[in-house]
Amino acid sequence: MKHISYLILAFASFFMMSCDGDPGPQGPTGADGGLLVSSAFEIEIDFNTENDYSFIEDYGFDVFPSDVTLVYILWDTVNGQDIWRLLPQTVEFENGTLVYNYDFTQADVSFFLEGTTDLDTLGSEWTQNQVFRVVVVPADNIDGLDVSNLNVVMQATSIDNFNVR
């Protein structure tokens, strides 16, 4: 009886392993059929009336229609540690608000200030030498990722440095 049980078990195992199902959906292809990669750069911007408190920067690399652009601002430095915040960021003043914001296309990224405060009255600490990090990530790479944390995004997308412009 034992031999028959083993024979039935072996036959059932062989039968189950020989079955084929429908193939799954085609996964995304990367550049030239390779891995999906992220690109990044760092830029320092002065906002003023001459540039209408905005600045446009070409990427300088290929950006695909499905890619997502994330922009972080250097918000503070504490004990030598840079603090980065995902845009948009809002600052409340007694006379209104200031918003650091951005938008992007497949060709470039635009940084701009907006809000209800008079931008012409802002101190230089709000308009001059503002440092941003731009990360372009394939949309498939950010699913479920905490994009508000630059360090998490860098680790998940294998970015170890930023080209400074």
N, C-alpha and C positions, 0 to 999 in steps of 0.2 A: 504494500500500500504506500510505503514511503517513496518508493521509486516512481510510482505513478504521480504522486504529488509533485515531486521534483521535476518530472517530465512536463507536467502541465504548467508549472511555474516557469520553466525554461522556455517553453513554447510561447507562453503569454508575453514574457519579457522580449523575446525575439520579435514577436508580432508587433508589439508597441514601439520598439526602436526602429522598425522598418517603415513606419508610417510617415508620410510627408504632409505638411500643411501648406496653406497658401503663404507665399512670401510676404513679409511685412512691407510697409511703404519705403520708398527710396529715401535714404538719409540725405542731408544737405551736403553739397560739395563745397569745398573751399576754393581759394584761389588756385588755379591750375590743377584742380583735383586734389589739392593737399589739405592740410589742416585749416580749420577756421582760426584766424588769428585776429588779434586786436592791435590797433595802432594808437599812439598817444603822443601828445606834445604839451609843453608848458609855455605860457606866454605871459608877459607883463604888459599891462595896458594903462595908459593915462586917459581918463575921460574928461572932456572939456566942451566948451561951447563950440569950438572950431570943428570938432568931429561929432557934434550933436549928441554927445554922451553915448556914443556907440562906436563899435569897431568890428570890421569883417575880416576874417582870416581864411584864406584857402587852406585846405588840408595838406596838400603836397603829397598825397598818396591816394590810392584808389579807395573809394567808398561805394559800397553797393547799396541798391535801393532798400534792402532789408536791414542794413546796419543801423544801429542806434548810437547817437552821440550823447555822451554824458559830460557835463562841465562842472568842475569843482572850483571853489574859490578858497584861497589861503586866508582863513578867517582869523587865526591867532597863532601865536607860538607860546607854549607853556613849557618851562624847564627845557628849552631847546627842542621840544617836540612840536612839529607843525600840526595844526588843526585844520582839516579840510572839510568844507561843507558843500553838499550838492546844491546846485542852483535849481530853482530860484531861492534867494534868501531875502528876507524883508527886515528892514531896520525901522523901528518906530521912533519918531521925533515928536516934540511938542507941537510942531507945526505941520505934521504929516508923516508920510512914509516914504522910504527909499527901497526900491527893489532892484537887486542885481539879477539880471535875467539873461536868457539866451534863446536863440532858435537856430535851426540848422537845415541845410539842404544836402544834396549829394555832393555838392561842389565846395561848400564853405560853412563856417560857423560864425554866427553874429552874436556879439556880446553887447549888452546895452543896459543903461540905467533908466528906470521909470519910477513912477510913484506920484504921490500928491504933494510932496515937498518941492519947493523951488530948487531945482538942481544947481542953479547959479550961486546959491548961498551955502552950498555944502563945503565943509573944510576939506583940505587936501588929503586928509587921512581916509576919506571916503571915495576920492576920485583918482588919486595919483598912485602910481606903482602898484596897481592891483594885479595880483598873480593868480592865474587860472591854470588848471590842468584839464585838458581835453582828452577824453578816452572814447574811441570809436570801437564799438563792440558788435560782432554779429548777433542779431536778435536771438538766435538759438542759444547763445552763451549766457544770457542774462535771466533766463527763466528761473524763478525762485531765488535769485541772487539779491542780497541786500545792497542795492546800488547806492544807498545813502552813505555807505562806508567805503571810501576810496581804497583803503588797504585790502578789503575783501575783494573788490573788483580787480585790483592789481594782481592779487594772488590767483584768483579764478581764471584770469586771462593771461597769465604768465608775463605780465609787464614788470620789468625790473628797473626801468629808468624812463625818463621823459626827455625828449629832445627839447632844449630851451631855444625859444625863438626871440 
